């Protein structure tokens, strides 16, 4: 990897107009469609290998890229073209008493390294986000999706060439050697931000090893508290959607927290879950299942519910089903999580659903960005001072 070329690419990319970035995205969409068969064939190779290596069903689901998934991937790239990055906009402006004009303007972060496992669609999502927001991307996908990612990166290179972008605007690390990541995480003179997407252990290892700021969530899974004031008619749909639409997702339901006054609903809830092949697990409150399993906790009151949710939350997605406005306000103010879902499914925690075009992932930290990381979260600002011979007295 030539870091001098990467830094040069970052400078050149920062000069690109929005129309030029959109042209790249157009080229990328077209190239993906042209190479559709190659991408799907490569993914089959990755899946066959993963099955031989006895990866879990949840992992295989995350690794799979079918025709529907590829179509959705291309649609996200098209959607990205319709969004505005905001690069160059004036965030804040003021004039001092000495008539010095100050402007805070939005700018790209610079060079972003993205380290991720399984999900091959991430390769295209993060490339689109980085280029649109004016950032150079260094991609390190998991070895399990290597064949798929190689073809996807070929599409990216072809699109860069067609759009007249420097080829080093996006770098893909194909090496399976773990020391590659270790070396990458020490390049704080070149890389401005690391984004980690993957298993709890992988993310924790990156956070502890990196000399570069890391944006990530190390674990997910949601709790949904069903209050005594809940609208009974919406409970089933929310729970089934939250647990069964994609059990392997980090925003799926792990624990149902039920007010004791609604305990009579429990047999019906369990019966409905079992119809959808959901297994009920006892007393595993801190477990991120990533599977068709869920735990159930009965609480005596709202304070106990809030304490329970905060105690076991991964600060990712948490939910509440309630009609009591005071309780809703209390829940919103008391629960420490990136995104809260009131009378709605936590499966909605997604950059595309939020209208961000796509996302880098869900950030659960409290510096710079939180929740779905979209275009604006991949920018920073700098101050510009406009004077007329001003000096410090």
N, C-alpha and C positions, 0 to 999 in steps of 0.2 A: 504494500500500500504506500503510495507516494503522498505524504502529508503536505508537501509543498504545493502539489497540484490541487489537492483538496482545498487548501486555504485560498489558492488563486480562484478556484471555482466558486467559492463562497463570495468573494469580492465581485466576480462577474455576475453571479446570480442576483446579488443585491441591486444590480443596475437594471435588471429586466423589468419591463413594463407588465402590467396585469394581462394585457392582450397577448403578450409573448408567452406568458405562463399558461394561459388558457389554450394557446395553440399547441403547447406541449401535451396538455391533457387531452386535447382532441386527437393528436397523433397516438397517444397511449391507448385511448379507447379503440381506435381503429386497429392498431397492432394487436391488441388482445383478441379482438374478434377474428382477425385473420389467422392467428395462431391458436385458436380455441382448441382444436383437436390435439395439438401437441401438448398443451397445458393439461388437459384431462388425462391423456395417456401417461404423462409424467406423474400425475397424482396417483394413478392406479399403481405405478411402480412403488411409490412411497408407501401406499396403503398395504400392499402385499408384503413389503419388508417389515412394516410395523406389526402386522398380524403374526408373522413368523417370530418376531421378537416378543410376542405376548403382551403388547400394550393393552391397557384397559379399554373397554367400550367407549368410555367418556373421552379418552385421549383420541381414539380412532375417529370419533365424531368431530372433534376439533380439527383433525388432520384432513378430513374429507373435503374435497372441492369438486362438486358435481356441476352439471350444466346450469342448474338454477343458481347455484352459488357464483358461478362465473358471470352469469347475466347480471346478478345483483352487484357484483364487483364493478362491472363496466358502467352500470347505472350510477353508482357512487362517483365514479370519475366524471361522468357527465354532470352530475349534480354539483360537483366541486367547481366546475366552470361557471356556474350561475351565482356562486357566492363571491363576496368581496373580502379580500384578505385584510384590508385596512392599512396596509403598509403605506407609510408616508402621511397618514392622517394626523392632525393635531389633536392630541388628547387633552391638553391643557395649555392655556396661554395667559400670561400676565405681564404687566409692565411695572417695574419698580419705581420708587419715588424719584430715582435718578434717571428715569426714562430708558432704562435698559429693558429691551423686549426679550422675554423668555418664552420659548415654546417647548413643550414636551411632545415628541413625535414617536409614532409607532414604527419599529424597525424589526427585521428578522433577528432571531437569536444567533444564527451563524452556522455552526456545524453541529448536527445532532446525530448521535449514535443510537440506534434502536436495536435492542437485543430481545429476541422473542422465540417462543417455542411453538411447535405444531402449526397453528393457523396460517396457511399459506396466503390467505387473502390480505393479511397484514402487510405483506410485501408491497402490494399495490396501494393499499389505504395510506400507509405512511409515506410512500413516495409522492403520492398526489398531494398530501397535506404539506409535506416539506417544500416541494417545488412551488406550490401555490403561495405559501407563506414566505418564500424567499430563502429557505434554509437548505444547505447541503445535507444529504442523508448518507449515513454509513449503516448498512443493513447487515445484521448477523442473525440469520434465522437458524432454527434448530436443525440438526442433522437429519431428523426424521422426515422433514419436508424438503430435503436438499434437491431432489430431482425436479419437483414442482417449482421451487424457487429459482432454479437455474433457468428454466424456460421463461418464467415471469421476468427475471432480470434481463434476459435477452430482449424481451419486448420493451422493457424500459430503455435499454441502450439504443434500440432502433428508434424509439420515439424521441430520445434526446438528440440523436443525429438528424432526424427529420426536422426537428424544431430549431436546429442550430444552437443547441446548448452544449456547454463543455461536458464531455463524457464523465468527468470526475464529479459532476453535480450529484451523482448517485454512485455509491460504491457498495458492492455486495461481497461479503466475506464467505467463501465457500468452504474454508478449512474446517475439518472436524476436530482439530487440535484445541483442547481447552485452554492452552497457554495463550492462544490468540486473543481470547477475551481478556485475560489477565493483563496482557500488554496494552490492549485497547483502552482499558480503564485507567491507565496511567498517562494517557496523552492529553493532559489538561492544558497544554500549550496550544493544542489544535482544536480539540472537541469541547464545545461549550455546555452541552447537556447530554445526559444519557437517559433514555427511556427504556424501562424494562417491562416486558410482558411475558409472563410464564408462571411456572409453579412457585409456590411459597418459598421453597428452598433456593430456587434459582434467583429469585428477586432478592432475598435476604443476603445471599452470597455476593451479589452485585453491589448492593447497598453498603456492605461491610468492606468490600475490596476497592471501591472506586475512589479516585482522588478528584472526580468530576461530580457535580451535583446530579442526583438521580431523581427522576420523576416516575412514580410507580404506585401500584398497590400490590402488597405481598399476599393478600388473601381476600376472598369475597364471600358471597353468600348473604342472603337477607333474612331478617326476622320480620314478621308481620304481626302487629298487635291488633287483635279484634276486641274493640271496647264494647261495653254494655249498650252504648248509644249507636252501635253500628246499624247500617241499613242491611238487614238480613238478606235481602234479595241479590246483593252484589257479592256476597262472601265467596260462594262456590266458584264463580267465574274467575275472580281474582286469584284465589288459591290454586286452581287448576292451571291457569295461565302461568302463574309465577313458578310452578313446580315442573310442569310437563312440556312446555313448548321447546325448551332446550335445557335439559337438566345439567348439562356439562358447562353451562355458561356461568360466569362469575356473578351475575345478577339474579340467579335463580334462588328460589325460596329454600331455606334450611330449617327454620323453626317457626311454627305457628304459636303465637302467644295469645291465649284465650282468657277473657275475663270469666271468673267463676260463675257469674250469673247466666252465662251462655253455655254452661257445661252440658245442658240438654241437647245442644246442637252437635256435640262431639261424635256420637255414633254415626250420624248422617255424614259429617265431614270425613270421618275415617272410611266409611263405605264408599263415598265418592272418590277419594284418593286411591283406594285399593282397586276400583274399577279401571283406573288409569295406571295400574301396576306400580303404584307408589308404596314403598315399604315404610312402615312406621317404626322409628328407632327411639328407644327410651334413653333419656338422660345423657344425650351427647350434644350439649348445648354449644360447644366451641368448634365443632367439626364442620368444615366446609365439604359437603357431600359430593358435589359435582356429579350427581347420579339421582336416580329415582328413589330417593330416601328423604324422609323428613322427620323431625322431632316435634313434640307438642308439649307446651308448658302452660299450666293453669296458674293464673295469678289472682290475688284477692282484690287488687285495686290498680288504679292507673299509675300510682307512684311505684308500686312493685314492678309493674310492666316496664316503666321507663328505666328503672334501675337495672332490670334484667337485660334489656336491649343494650344499654350502654356498657354493661359488664361483658357481654359476649359479642358486641359489634366489631366487625373488621373495618368500620368507618367507610364502608363502600356504599351499600344500598340498604335502607331500612323503610318499613312500611307501617301504615296505620289505617284501619278501617273504623271510622267513627263519624258521627254527625254533630257531636257536641263541640261547638266552636271554641269554647274555653279550653277543652282538652286538646283540640288540634293545635291551638296556639302554644299550649304548654309543651306538647310533643315536639313541635318545630323548634322551640327555644331550648329544649333540654337534651335532645338527641344529637350526639356528636357523630355525624356521618357526612360524606360528600354530597349525597343526594337522598332526599326523603320523598316517599311516595304516599300521598294522602288519598285514600279511596281509589287507588290505582296499583297496577302491577309493577314491581321493581324490574321486571324484564324490559320495561321502557327505558332503563338506564343505558342509553346508547347515543353516541354522537350523531348518527344518521337520523334517528328518531327525533332528537333534539333540534334538528335542522342545521347541524354543523357540517353537513356533507359527508363526514366520516369522523373517525377519531383515532388518536394514537393509543388510546386506552383510557381507563378510569383512574384518575389520580386521587389518592386518599390522604396525601400530606397537606400541609397548611401554608406552604410557601409557593408563590408564583401561580400555581394552578390547582384546581380541585374539581373533581367530577370528570365528565367527558372532556378529553383534551382535543380541541379542534383548532381551527386556524388562529384565532385570537390568542389561544393559550401557547402558541408556538412563536409568539412575538414578545418583544420587550420594548423598552422606550429609551430614548436619550434626550437630553436637554440641549437646545440650541439657544445661544445668547447672541442677540443682534444689538450691537452698540454703535456709537459714533465717537470713537476715541475714548470710551469709558475706561477708567482705571480704578483700582482699589485704593481708597484713601487711608 
